[in-house]
């Protein structure tokens, strides 16, 4: 028995992180101004293929700033996939608006564009497609619906930095996109977020809102009520170093995913993640669905894997079953989400896992699902 413990996620710092942080400390520019913030935003925008990038304190505040920039407020509705991390829905509520949930596709687990139009009302203001677990949503279909109805498109790309849709990177596929830089993401600043857009007016509005609403040219003059949603120069220093190695970080996830595919492809009890022909999946998490199982059986498998020293995570609970959002829409409206969130779990996915590590993890998964 392998006595090694395999966490579900581990950040990897194999570049200039320490060097840049020490330079930041030596300069004394450690708070919300400094060269690393400017460099990080500039290089992030260039990587995504957008004109502007706005750093902020985390992925949730990124969503909030984006929604505020769109003018979302009380009485508005925003369409959100029911399978996402709760921050996507919460940010809508922060604005006084109502999230309207949509079921997901059985293949990609992203929101199902065919089910969007039936949810649109005169109060609908926008759509937030989430690139779940690293696979991009069907953005042409979403954008076509949005254009037809005059809605904004806000990409929640928290889990999908570097993923591609028809050759274009996430972050450049909607009116605004948001990213998380939490410790388990593709690249990290510990806590942090980033917003990308090509719209100068929206970018300027989000920068102002991020910094307490301060006038950009008149010191300590606040024409609007804003927020303290800034990233620090210390965090940006880490982000600059991480971004320098982003291709390595993504390459490691693709390598790990390839090994999981090779070891689990013939296991009939599991459905593995897909990579559509038009997509590049960055495998933020390698996720599997336990076929023909209920939630209790899925949880039992996860508990057994924990005994084996393998940490796993369940799929996100769908928004429509969580207490803040129960009763907004009928449970029966989400048959795909109800099934996959009860059956799905994430396995260890991070750079540095060896072929032998993956072999061992897969051997234990197969043994547990087979009951041997």
C-alpha positions as a LaTeX table, in Angstrom:
\begin{tabular}{lrrr}
\hline
Residue & $x$ (\AA) & $y$ (\AA) & $z$ (\AA) \\
\hline
Unk1 & 0.00 & 0.00 & 0.00 \\
Unk2 & 1.31 & 3.45 & $-0.96$ \\
Unk3 & 1.39 & 5.57 & 2.22 \\
Unk4 & 1.77 & 8.83 & 0.33 \\
Unk5 & $-1.02$ & 11.42 & 0.65 \\
Unk6 & $-2.35$ & 12.93 & $-2.56$ \\
Unk7 & $-4.21$ & 16.24 & $-2.04$ \\
Unk8 & $-6.70$ & 17.28 & $-4.67$ \\
Unk9 & $-4.71$ & 20.44 & $-5.45$ \\
Unk10 & $-1.24$ & 21.84 & $-4.73$ \\
Unk11 & 0.13 & 25.18 & $-5.96$ \\
Unk12 & 3.50 & 24.96 & $-7.69$ \\
Unk13 & 6.07 & 27.78 & $-7.36$ \\
Unk14 & 8.95 & 26.91 & $-9.66$ \\
Unk15 & 9.78 & 30.29 & $-11.17$ \\
Unk16 & 10.64 & 33.80 & $-10.00$ \\
Unk17 & 8.03 & 34.01 & $-7.24$ \\
Unk18 & 10.49 & 34.43 & $-4.35$ \\
Unk19 & 12.74 & 36.76 & $-6.32$ \\
Unk20 & 9.90 & 39.09 & $-7.26$ \\
Unk21 & 8.34 & 39.06 & $-3.79$ \\
Unk22 & 11.68 & 39.95 & $-2.18$ \\
Unk23 & 12.18 & 42.72 & $-4.73$ \\
Unk24 & 8.73 & 43.99 & $-3.83$ \\
Unk25 & 9.54 & 43.95 & $-0.11$ \\
Unk26 & 12.89 & 45.65 & $-0.65$ \\
Unk27 & 11.19 & 48.41 & $-2.65$ \\
Unk28 & 8.61 & 48.87 & 0.19 \\
Unk29 & 5.85 & 48.97 & $-2.47$ \\
Unk30 & 3.76 & 46.20 & $-0.97$ \\
Unk31 & 0.17 & 47.47 & $-1.10$ \\
Unk32 & $-2.13$ & 48.40 & $-3.96$ \\
Unk33 & 0.35 & 50.27 & $-6.15$ \\
Unk34 & 3.63 & 49.22 & $-7.73$ \\
Unk35 & 5.27 & 47.97 & $-10.87$ \\
Unk36 & 4.19 & 44.36 & $-10.45$ \\
Unk37 & 0.50 & 45.29 & $-10.57$ \\
Unk38 & 1.02 & 47.16 & $-13.83$ \\
Unk39 & 3.15 & 44.38 & $-15.31$ \\
Unk40 & 0.73 & 41.68 & $-14.24$ \\
Unk41 & $-2.26$ & 43.43 & $-15.77$ \\
Unk42 & $-0.41$ & 44.23 & $-19.01$ \\
Unk43 & 0.93 & 40.70 & $-19.46$ \\
Unk44 & $-2.38$ & 39.07 & $-18.48$ \\
Unk45 & $-4.27$ & 41.10 & $-21.08$ \\
Unk46 & $-1.69$ & 40.19 & $-23.71$ \\
Unk47 & $-1.98$ & 36.51 & $-22.83$ \\
Unk48 & $-5.76$ & 36.52 & $-23.16$ \\
Unk49 & $-5.69$ & 38.64 & $-26.30$ \\
Unk50 & $-7.60$ & 41.60 & $-24.83$ \\
Unk51 & $-6.92$ & 45.32 & $-24.60$ \\
Unk52 & $-7.41$ & 45.64 & $-20.86$ \\
Unk53 & $-6.95$ & 43.64 & $-17.67$ \\
Unk54 & $-7.98$ & 44.87 & $-14.22$ \\
Unk55 & $-6.62$ & 43.07 & $-11.17$ \\
Unk56 & $-8.71$ & 42.73 & $-8.02$ \\
Unk57 & $-8.84$ & 40.98 & $-4.68$ \\
Unk58 & $-10.45$ & 37.68 & $-5.77$ \\
Unk59 & $-12.62$ & 36.05 & $-8.40$ \\
Unk60 & $-15.85$ & 36.93 & $-6.61$ \\
Unk61 & $-15.07$ & 40.64 & $-6.51$ \\
Unk62 & $-14.13$ & 40.38 & $-10.18$ \\
Unk63 & $-17.65$ & 39.14 & $-10.93$ \\
Unk64 & $-19.18$ & 41.84 & $-8.75$ \\
Unk65 & $-17.22$ & 44.62 & $-10.46$ \\
Unk66 & $-18.16$ & 43.30 & $-13.89$ \\
Unk67 & $-21.87$ & 43.16 & $-13.05$ \\
Unk68 & $-21.75$ & 46.67 & $-11.59$ \\
Unk69 & $-20.07$ & 47.90 & $-14.76$ \\
Unk70 & $-22.96$ & 46.45 & $-16.77$ \\
Unk71 & $-25.35$ & 48.37 & $-14.53$ \\
Unk72 & $-27.01$ & 45.30 & $-13.04$ \\
Unk73 & $-29.34$ & 46.23 & $-10.20$ \\
Unk74 & $-32.63$ & 45.53 & $-8.42$ \\
Unk75 & $-35.30$ & 44.06 & $-10.67$ \\
Unk76 & $-32.78$ & 42.64 & $-13.15$ \\
Unk77 & $-32.29$ & 38.96 & $-13.93$ \\
Unk78 & $-29.04$ & 37.29 & $-15.00$ \\
Unk79 & $-28.90$ & 33.77 & $-16.45$ \\
Unk80 & $-26.37$ & 31.56 & $-14.64$ \\
Unk81 & $-25.61$ & 27.85 & $-14.96$ \\
Unk82 & $-26.90$ & 25.91 & $-11.99$ \\
Unk83 & $-23.65$ & 23.91 & $-11.92$ \\
Unk84 & $-21.03$ & 26.41 & $-10.80$ \\
Unk85 & $-19.33$ & 27.62 & $-7.66$ \\
Unk86 & $-21.74$ & 29.71 & $-5.60$ \\
Unk87 & $-19.79$ & 32.93 & $-6.20$ \\
Unk88 & $-21.28$ & 33.19 & $-9.70$ \\
Unk89 & $-24.81$ & 33.42 & $-8.31$ \\
Unk90 & $-23.86$ & 35.39 & $-5.20$ \\
Unk91 & $-22.33$ & 38.20 & $-7.23$ \\
Unk92 & $-25.67$ & 38.69 & $-8.98$ \\
Unk93 & $-27.41$ & 38.95 & $-5.62$ \\
Unk94 & $-24.81$ & 41.47 & $-4.39$ \\
Unk95 & $-26.19$ & 43.79 & $-7.08$ \\
Unk96 & $-29.76$ & 43.29 & $-5.89$ \\
Unk97 & $-30.60$ & 41.23 & $-8.97$ \\
Unk98 & $-31.91$ & 37.67 & $-9.33$ \\
Unk99 & $-29.96$ & 34.73 & $-10.77$ \\
Unk100 & $-31.98$ & 32.54 & $-13.13$ \\
Unk101 & $-30.51$ & 29.07 & $-13.39$ \\
Unk102 & $-30.09$ & 26.93 & $-16.50$ \\
Unk103 & $-29.36$ & 23.21 & $-16.77$ \\
Unk104 & $-26.11$ & 21.89 & $-18.21$ \\
Unk105 & $-25.05$ & 19.84 & $-21.21$ \\
Unk106 & $-24.48$ & 16.12 & $-20.51$ \\
Unk107 & $-21.16$ & 16.11 & $-22.41$ \\
Unk108 & $-19.25$ & 19.23 & $-21.29$ \\
Unk109 & $-21.25$ & 19.88 & $-18.08$ \\
Unk110 & $-21.39$ & 23.57 & $-19.08$ \\
Unk111 & $-24.63$ & 25.51 & $-19.42$ \\
Unk112 & $-26.90$ & 24.22 & $-22.19$ \\
Unk113 & $-27.47$ & 26.99 & $-24.77$ \\
Unk114 & $-30.62$ & 25.26 & $-26.03$ \\
Unk115 & $-32.27$ & 25.88 & $-22.65$ \\
Unk116 & $-31.40$ & 29.58 & $-22.34$ \\
Unk117 & $-34.04$ & 31.31 & $-24.48$ \\
Unk118 & $-36.98$ & 29.86 & $-22.58$ \\
Unk119 & $-35.64$ & 31.59 & $-19.45$ \\
Unk120 & $-35.36$ & 35.07 & $-20.96$ \\
Unk121 & $-37.88$ & 37.63 & $-19.73$ \\
Unk122 & $-38.19$ & 41.42 & $-20.07$ \\
Unk123 & $-36.08$ & 41.61 & $-16.90$ \\
Unk124 & $-33.14$ & 39.60 & $-18.26$ \\
Unk125 & $-29.98$ & 41.69 & $-18.54$ \\
Unk126 & $-27.23$ & 39.20 & $-19.30$ \\
Unk127 & $-25.80$ & 35.69 & $-19.37$ \\
Unk128 & $-22.85$ & 34.32 & $-17.40$ \\
Unk129 & $-21.42$ & 31.21 & $-19.08$ \\
Unk130 & $-19.00$ & 29.37 & $-16.78$ \\
Unk131 & $-16.14$ & 27.36 & $-18.27$ \\
Unk132 & $-16.58$ & 24.53 & $-15.80$ \\
Unk133 & $-13.50$ & 22.63 & $-14.60$ \\
Unk134 & $-11.45$ & 24.03 & $-17.49$ \\
Unk135 & $-13.59$ & 23.27 & $-20.57$ \\
Unk136 & $-14.94$ & 26.32 & $-22.43$ \\
Unk137 & $-18.67$ & 26.78 & $-22.88$ \\
Unk138 & $-20.25$ & 26.92 & $-26.35$ \\
Unk139 & $-19.68$ & 30.64 & $-26.71$ \\
Unk140 & $-20.98$ & 31.14 & $-30.27$ \\
Unk141 & $-24.36$ & 29.75 & $-29.26$ \\
Unk142 & $-24.44$ & 31.88 & $-26.10$ \\
Unk143 & $-23.32$ & 35.03 & $-27.90$ \\
Unk144 & $-25.88$ & 34.54 & $-30.66$ \\
Unk145 & $-28.71$ & 34.39 & $-28.12$ \\
Unk146 & $-27.30$ & 37.39 & $-26.25$ \\
Unk147 & $-27.06$ & 39.47 & $-29.42$ \\
Unk148 & $-30.60$ & 38.55 & $-30.45$ \\
Unk149 & $-31.99$ & 39.74 & $-27.12$ \\
Unk150 & $-29.61$ & 42.62 & $-26.39$ \\
Unk151 & $-27.92$ & 40.95 & $-23.41$ \\
Unk152 & $-24.37$ & 41.18 & $-22.11$ \\
Unk153 & $-22.12$ & 38.11 & $-21.94$ \\
Unk154 & $-19.88$ & 37.79 & $-18.89$ \\
Unk155 & $-17.45$ & 34.87 & $-19.05$ \\
Unk156 & $-16.77$ & 33.29 & $-15.69$ \\
Unk157 & $-13.36$ & 31.90 & $-16.59$ \\
Unk158 & $-12.25$ & 31.35 & $-12.98$ \\
Unk159 & $-11.29$ & 27.75 & $-13.73$ \\
Unk160 & $-10.16$ & 28.08 & $-17.34$ \\
Unk161 & $-7.18$ & 30.36 & $-17.87$ \\
Unk162 & $-5.61$ & 29.37 & $-21.18$ \\
Unk163 & $-8.54$ & 27.28 & $-22.38$ \\
Unk164 & $-9.51$ & 27.90 & $-25.99$ \\
Unk165 & $-12.73$ & 28.11 & $-27.94$ \\
Unk166 & $-12.26$ & 27.81 & $-31.71$ \\
Unk167 & $-8.69$ & 29.06 & $-31.38$ \\
Unk168 & $-9.44$ & 32.03 & $-29.11$ \\
Unk169 & $-8.49$ & 32.06 & $-25.46$ \\
Unk170 & $-10.96$ & 32.43 & $-22.65$ \\
Unk171 & $-11.05$ & 35.98 & $-21.45$ \\
Unk172 & $-11.59$ & 37.28 & $-24.98$ \\
Unk173 & $-14.89$ & 35.58 & $-25.78$ \\
Unk174 & $-17.46$ & 37.84 & $-24.07$ \\
Unk175 & $-17.99$ & 41.49 & $-23.26$ \\
Unk176 & $-16.11$ & 41.00 & $-19.99$ \\
Unk177 & $-14.40$ & 37.96 & $-18.47$ \\
Unk178 & $-13.37$ & 37.22 & $-14.90$ \\
Unk179 & $-10.69$ & 34.95 & $-13.47$ \\
Unk180 & $-9.84$ & 33.58 & $-10.03$ \\
Unk181 & $-6.25$ & 33.44 & $-8.79$ \\
Unk182 & $-7.01$ & 31.37 & $-5.69$ \\
Unk183 & $-4.39$ & 28.88 & $-4.51$ \\
Unk184 & $-5.82$ & 25.93 & $-6.44$ \\
Unk185 & $-6.25$ & 27.68 & $-9.81$ \\
Unk186 & $-4.19$ & 27.32 & $-13.00$ \\
Unk187 & $-1.97$ & 30.15 & $-11.75$ \\
Unk188 & $-2.27$ & 31.75 & $-8.34$ \\
Unk189 & $-1.55$ & 34.83 & $-6.27$ \\
Unk190 & $-2.87$ & 33.14 & $-3.10$ \\
Unk191 & $-6.04$ & 35.17 & $-3.29$ \\
Unk192 & $-6.74$ & 37.38 & $-6.25$ \\
Unk193 & $-8.79$ & 37.98 & $-9.35$ \\
Unk194 & $-8.50$ & 39.45 & $-12.82$ \\
Unk195 & $-10.98$ & 40.99 & $-15.25$ \\
Unk196 & $-10.43$ & 41.28 & $-19.01$ \\
Unk197 & $-12.27$ & 43.30 & $-21.64$ \\
Unk198 & $-11.80$ & 45.18 & $-24.89$ \\
Unk199 & $-14.20$ & 47.92 & $-23.82$ \\
Unk200 & $-12.33$ & 50.99 & $-22.54$ \\
Unk201 & $-15.39$ & 52.53 & $-20.90$ \\
Unk202 & $-16.17$ & 49.35 & $-18.96$ \\
Unk203 & $-12.50$ & 48.97 & $-17.98$ \\
Unk204 & $-12.33$ & 52.50 & $-16.62$ \\
Unk205 & $-15.57$ & 52.05 & $-14.68$ \\
Unk206 & $-14.30$ & 48.85 & $-13.05$ \\
Unk207 & $-10.97$ & 50.45 & $-12.13$ \\
Unk208 & $-12.82$ & 53.30 & $-10.44$ \\
Unk209 & $-15.20$ & 50.99 & $-8.59$ \\
Unk210 & $-12.28$ & 48.80 & $-7.48$ \\
Unk211 & $-10.54$ & 51.70 & $-5.72$ \\
Unk212 & $-13.33$ & 53.10 & $-3.50$ \\
Unk213 & $-14.67$ & 55.14 & $-6.42$ \\
Unk214 & $-11.78$ & 57.61 & $-6.35$ \\
Unk215 & $-11.45$ & 60.06 & $-9.22$ \\
Unk216 & $-8.49$ & 58.94 & $-11.39$ \\
Unk217 & $-7.04$ & 62.48 & $-11.64$ \\
Unk218 & $-8.28$ & 64.24 & $-8.47$ \\
Unk219 & $-6.74$ & 62.81 & $-5.31$ \\
Unk220 & $-9.22$ & 61.89 & $-2.54$ \\
Unk221 & $-12.19$ & 63.01 & $-4.62$ \\
Unk222 & $-14.88$ & 60.32 & $-4.74$ \\
Unk223 & $-17.66$ & 61.00 & $-7.27$ \\
Unk224 & $-19.28$ & 57.58 & $-6.63$ \\
Unk225 & $-19.48$ & 54.95 & $-3.91$ \\
Unk226 & $-16.92$ & 52.26 & $-4.71$ \\
Unk227 & $-15.28$ & 49.26 & $-3.09$ \\
Unk228 & $-11.87$ & 48.27 & $-1.77$ \\
Unk229 & $-11.34$ & 45.38 & $-4.18$ \\
Unk230 & $-7.66$ & 45.94 & $-5.00$ \\
Unk231 & $-4.88$ & 43.40 & $-5.45$ \\
Unk232 & $-1.60$ & 44.08 & $-3.66$ \\
Unk233 & 1.77 & 44.52 & $-5.32$ \\
Unk234 & 3.03 & 41.54 & $-3.27$ \\
Unk235 & 0.34 & 39.32 & $-4.76$ \\
Unk236 & 0.94 & 40.70 & $-8.23$ \\
Unk237 & 4.63 & 39.86 & $-7.88$ \\
Unk238 & 3.67 & 36.21 & $-7.40$ \\
Unk239 & 1.22 & 36.51 & $-10.30$ \\
Unk240 & 3.90 & 37.86 & $-12.65$ \\
Unk241 & 6.12 & 34.88 & $-11.91$ \\
Unk242 & 3.26 & 32.43 & $-12.26$ \\
Unk243 & 2.18 & 33.94 & $-15.58$ \\
Unk244 & 5.70 & 33.59 & $-16.93$ \\
Unk245 & 5.26 & 29.83 & $-16.48$ \\
Unk246 & 1.60 & 29.57 & $-17.46$ \\
Unk247 & 2.35 & 27.26 & $-20.40$ \\
Unk248 & 4.15 & 24.88 & $-18.04$ \\
Unk249 & 1.26 & 24.93 & $-15.56$ \\
Unk250 & $-1.26$ & 24.16 & $-18.30$ \\
Unk251 & 1.02 & 21.59 & $-19.88$ \\
Unk252 & 1.30 & 19.76 & $-16.57$ \\
Unk253 & $-2.47$ & 19.59 & $-16.22$ \\
Unk254 & $-2.78$ & 18.24 & $-19.74$ \\
Unk255 & $-0.07$ & 15.67 & $-19.01$ \\
Unk256 & $-1.84$ & 14.59 & $-15.82$ \\
Unk257 & $-5.18$ & 14.42 & $-17.65$ \\
Unk258 & $-3.63$ & 12.28 & $-20.38$ \\
Unk259 & $-2.40$ & 9.79 & $-17.80$ \\
Unk260 & $-5.83$ & 9.65 & $-16.17$ \\
Unk261 & $-7.43$ & 9.02 & $-19.56$ \\
Unk262 & $-4.97$ & 6.26 & $-20.35$ \\
Unk263 & $-5.54$ & 4.50 & $-17.01$ \\
Unk264 & $-9.32$ & 4.98 & $-16.72$ \\
Unk265 & $-10.57$ & 4.90 & $-20.32$ \\
Unk266 & $-11.64$ & 1.27 & $-20.12$ \\
Unk267 & $-13.42$ & 1.53 & $-16.77$ \\
Unk268 & $-17.13$ & 1.16 & $-17.71$ \\
Unk269 & $-18.41$ & 2.58 & $-14.43$ \\
Unk270 & $-16.87$ & 6.00 & $-15.09$ \\
Unk271 & $-17.61$ & 8.83 & $-17.50$ \\
Unk272 & $-14.48$ & 10.92 & $-18.12$ \\
Unk273 & $-14.31$ & 14.61 & $-19.07$ \\
Unk274 & $-14.44$ & 15.51 & $-22.74$ \\
Unk275 & $-12.53$ & 17.82 & $-25.02$ \\
Unk276 & $-14.79$ & 18.92 & $-27.85$ \\
Unk277 & $-13.26$ & 19.31 & $-31.32$ \\
Unk278 & $-13.65$ & 23.09 & $-31.08$ \\
Unk279 & $-12.13$ & 23.34 & $-27.61$ \\
Unk280 & $-8.90$ & 23.22 & $-25.68$ \\
Unk281 & $-9.59$ & 21.91 & $-22.18$ \\
Unk282 & $-7.04$ & 23.00 & $-19.56$ \\
Unk283 & $-8.26$ & 20.46 & $-16.98$ \\
Unk284 & $-8.29$ & 22.72 & $-13.95$ \\
Unk285 & $-9.68$ & 19.60 & $-12.31$ \\
Unk286 & $-9.80$ & 16.11 & $-13.76$ \\
Unk287 & $-13.37$ & 15.15 & $-12.97$ \\
Unk288 & $-15.21$ & 11.87 & $-13.32$ \\
Unk289 & $-18.84$ & 10.82 & $-13.12$ \\
Unk290 & $-19.73$ & 7.54 & $-11.42$ \\
Unk291 & $-22.32$ & 6.04 & $-13.75$ \\
Unk292 & $-25.58$ & 4.64 & $-12.38$ \\
Unk293 & $-24.73$ & 5.70 & $-8.82$ \\
Unk294 & $-26.55$ & 7.88 & $-6.35$ \\
Unk295 & $-24.98$ & 10.53 & $-4.12$ \\
Unk296 & $-24.60$ & 8.12 & $-1.21$ \\
Unk297 & $-22.61$ & 5.68 & $-3.34$ \\
Unk298 & $-20.44$ & 8.50 & $-4.72$ \\
Unk299 & $-19.73$ & 9.70 & $-1.19$ \\
Unk300 & $-18.87$ & 6.18 & $-0.09$ \\
Unk301 & $-16.29$ & 5.89 & $-2.89$ \\
Unk302 & $-14.80$ & 9.24 & $-1.93$ \\
Unk303 & $-14.55$ & 8.19 & 1.72 \\
Unk304 & $-12.82$ & 4.97 & 0.73 \\
Unk305 & $-10.34$ & 6.86 & $-1.45$ \\
Unk306 & $-9.61$ & 9.11 & 1.53 \\
Unk307 & $-8.70$ & 5.98 & 3.48 \\
Unk308 & $-6.30$ & 5.23 & 0.64 \\
Unk309 & $-4.65$ & 8.64 & 1.07 \\
Unk310 & $-6.34$ & 10.16 & $-1.98$ \\
Unk311 & $-8.23$ & 13.40 & $-1.50$ \\
Unk312 & $-11.21$ & 14.02 & $-3.78$ \\
Unk313 & $-13.89$ & 16.69 & $-4.03$ \\
Unk314 & $-17.54$ & 16.32 & $-5.02$ \\
Unk315 & $-18.90$ & 18.27 & $-7.95$ \\
Unk316 & $-20.35$ & 21.62 & $-6.93$ \\
Unk317 & $-23.84$ & 21.36 & $-5.53$ \\
Unk318 & $-26.20$ & 22.85 & $-8.11$ \\
Unk319 & $-27.33$ & 26.33 & $-7.17$ \\
Unk320 & $-31.02$ & 25.41 & $-7.16$ \\
Unk321 & $-30.61$ & 23.04 & $-4.18$ \\
Unk322 & $-28.62$ & 25.42 & $-1.95$ \\
Unk323 & $-30.58$ & 27.15 & 0.83 \\
Unk324 & $-30.20$ & 30.73 & $-0.50$ \\
Unk325 & $-31.64$ & 29.69 & $-3.87$ \\
Unk326 & $-34.06$ & 26.89 & $-3.12$ \\
Unk327 & $-37.52$ & 27.43 & $-4.49$ \\
Unk328 & $-36.58$ & 29.90 & $-7.21$ \\
Unk329 & $-37.11$ & 27.25 & $-9.90$ \\
Unk330 & $-38.50$ & 23.70 & $-9.94$ \\
Unk331 & $-36.02$ & 20.93 & $-9.12$ \\
Unk332 & $-37.28$ & 18.99 & $-12.14$ \\
Unk333 & $-36.03$ & 21.74 & $-14.46$ \\
Unk334 & $-32.46$ & 20.47 & $-14.06$ \\
Unk335 & $-32.31$ & 16.73 & $-14.84$ \\
Unk336 & $-28.72$ & 16.72 & $-16.12$ \\
Unk337 & $-27.38$ & 18.85 & $-13.27$ \\
Unk338 & $-29.22$ & 16.76 & $-10.67$ \\
Unk339 & $-27.62$ & 13.60 & $-12.00$ \\
Unk340 & $-24.02$ & 14.64 & $-12.61$ \\
Unk341 & $-23.62$ & 16.62 & $-9.39$ \\
Unk342 & $-24.73$ & 13.59 & $-7.38$ \\
Unk343 & $-22.37$ & 11.28 & $-9.28$ \\
Unk344 & $-19.31$ & 13.42 & $-10.00$ \\
Unk345 & $-16.05$ & 13.94 & $-8.13$ \\
Unk346 & $-12.67$ & 15.56 & $-8.78$ \\
Unk347 & $-9.38$ & 13.72 & $-8.36$ \\
Unk348 & $-5.89$ & 15.10 & $-7.62$ \\
Unk349 & $-4.89$ & 17.47 & $-10.43$ \\
Unk350 & $-1.68$ & 19.49 & $-10.19$ \\
Unk351 & 1.80 & 19.76 & $-11.61$ \\
Unk352 & 4.35 & 17.38 & $-10.18$ \\
Unk353 & 2.23 & 14.25 & $-10.04$ \\
Unk354 & 4.29 & 11.47 & $-11.57$ \\
Unk355 & 3.19 & 8.67 & $-13.85$ \\
Unk356 & 3.55 & 6.31 & $-10.90$ \\
Unk357 & 1.39 & 8.60 & $-8.75$ \\
Unk358 & $-1.40$ & 8.61 & $-11.35$ \\
Unk359 & $-1.11$ & 4.86 & $-11.82$ \\
Unk360 & $-1.55$ & 4.31 & $-8.09$ \\
Unk361 & $-4.48$ & 6.74 & $-7.82$ \\
Unk362 & $-6.22$ & 5.10 & $-10.79$ \\
Unk363 & $-5.62$ & 1.60 & $-9.44$ \\
Unk364 & $-7.32$ & 2.61 & $-6.18$ \\
Unk365 & $-10.20$ & 4.30 & $-8.01$ \\
Unk366 & $-10.83$ & 1.19 & $-10.09$ \\
Unk367 & $-10.59$ & $-1.06$ & $-7.05$ \\
Unk368 & $-13.06$ & 1.07 & $-5.09$ \\
Unk369 & $-15.64$ & 1.45 & $-7.84$ \\
Unk370 & $-15.46$ & $-2.31$ & $-8.49$ \\
Unk371 & $-15.79$ & $-3.09$ & $-4.81$ \\
Unk372 & $-12.59$ & $-5.14$ & $-4.62$ \\
\hline
\end{tabular}
